[in-house]
């Protein structure tokens, strides 16, 4: 399966990361924020036959630690709140070469891409920063995941 050109990134605490890695595809990630756009992105990726990945950042100085294939995103509505459950599949460790948040970029806007194509301008990329990770960030999929094929 091909890899989608966009991915998701989120900050997790150490305990949550250990639980996610221990539970594997049985577990998942929960958030009190509704991930509506992420769910739409996953549906688009699946329609295109692509795998969508989640980058996990952890530590006191946030660094990319692991990646996980997103299997499903469910947004539950309760009387007074919303909750998102992200079901994950295969996981892996991020190479030390790519642990810095700045190794990942946010996607350019449609206008930026249009200018690049029509005017020959180089698109300026904004690097991932910790303040983008809450509740989650949509990023360009890094090369180490693009080279991967999902089973």
C-alpha positions in Angstrom: 0.0 0.0 0.0 1.3 3.5 -0.9 1.9 6.0 1.8 -0.2 9.2 1.9 1.8 12.4 1.4 0.4 13.9 4.6 0.6 12.5 8.1 -0.5 13.4 11.6 1.7 14.2 14.6 0.9 14.4 18.3 2.6 14.9 21.6 2.2 12.1 24.2 3.6 11.7 27.7 6.0 8.9 28.5 3.3 6.7 30.2 1.0 7.0 27.2 3.8 6.2 24.8 4.8 3.0 26.8 1.1 1.9 26.8 0.7 2.6 23.1 3.7 0.5 22.2 2.9 -2.3 24.6 -0.7 -2.6 23.4 0.2 -2.4 19.7 -2.8 -2.8 17.5 -5.0 -3.6 20.4 -4.7 -0.2 21.9 -4.9 3.3 20.6 -4.7 6.9 21.4 -7.5 8.9 23.0 -8.0 12.7 23.0 -10.7 14.9 24.4 -10.5 17.0 21.3 -12.6 16.0 18.2 -10.3 15.1 15.3 -12.8 15.7 12.6 -10.3 16.9 10.0 -8.0 14.0 10.8 -10.8 11.5 10.3 -11.6 13.1 6.9 -7.9 12.9 6.0 -7.8 9.2 6.9 -10.9 8.6 4.8 -9.3 10.3 1.8 -6.1 8.3 2.3 -8.0 5.1 2.4 -10.0 6.0 -0.7 -6.7 6.6 -2.5 -5.4 3.3 -1.3 -2.8 5.0 0.9 -1.7 4.4 4.5 -1.8 7.3 6.9 0.8 7.6 9.7 0.9 9.2 13.1 4.1 10.6 14.4 4.5 10.4 18.2 6.6 13.0 20.0 7.6 12.5 23.6 10.0 13.8 26.3 10.5 16.9 28.3 12.0 18.5 25.2 9.7 17.0 22.6 11.3 14.8 20.1 9.9 12.4 17.5 10.0 9.0 19.1 7.9 6.6 17.2 5.5 6.3 14.3 2.3 4.3 14.0 0.0 3.4 11.1 -3.5 4.9 11.6 -6.1 2.2 11.2 -9.2 4.2 12.3 -10.3 7.5 13.8 -13.6 7.6 15.7 -15.0 10.8 17.1 -17.5 10.0 19.8 -20.1 12.6 20.8 -21.4 12.5 24.4 -23.9 14.9 26.0 -21.4 17.5 27.1 -18.1 16.5 25.3 -16.4 14.9 22.4 -13.7 12.3 22.4 -11.5 10.9 19.7 -10.1 7.4 19.6 -7.3 6.8 17.1 -6.7 3.1 16.5 -3.2 2.2 15.4 -1.6 -0.7 13.6 2.1 -1.3 13.0 4.5 0.9 14.9 8.2 1.6 14.7 10.9 3.8 16.2 12.0 7.0 14.5 15.7 7.0 13.5 17.8 9.3 15.7 18.5 11.2 12.5 14.9 12.4 12.3 14.0 12.8 16.0 14.1 16.6 15.9 10.6 18.2 15.4 12.2 20.4 12.7 12.8 17.4 10.5 9.1 17.5 9.7 7.3 20.3 7.9 3.7 21.5 7.8 2.1 21.3 4.4 2.1 24.4 2.2 -1.1 26.1 1.5 -2.9 25.7 -1.9 -1.9 29.2 -2.8 1.8 28.4 -2.0 1.7 25.3 -4.2 -0.1 27.2 -7.0 2.6 29.9 -6.9 5.3 27.3 -7.1 3.7 25.6 -10.1 2.7 28.7 -12.0 5.3 31.3 -11.0 8.3 29.1 -10.4 8.6 30.3 -6.8 10.1 28.1 -4.2 7.6 27.2 -1.5 8.7 28.2 1.9 8.2 25.4 4.4 7.3 25.9 8.1 8.9 23.3 10.3 7.0 21.4 13.0 7.2 23.1 16.4 5.9 21.8 19.7 3.0 24.3 19.8 1.5 22.7 16.7 1.2 19.3 18.4 -1.7 20.0 20.6 -4.2 18.6 19.9 -2.5 17.3 16.7 -0.7 18.5 13.6 -1.1 17.7 10.0 2.4 17.4 8.4 4.1 16.4 5.2 5.0 12.8 5.5 8.7 12.6 6.1 10.9 10.7 3.6 11.6 7.8 6.0 7.9 6.9 6.0 7.3 7.7 2.3 9.9 5.1 1.4 7.9 2.5 3.4 5.2 0.3 2.0 2.5 -0.9 4.2 1.7 -4.6 4.4 
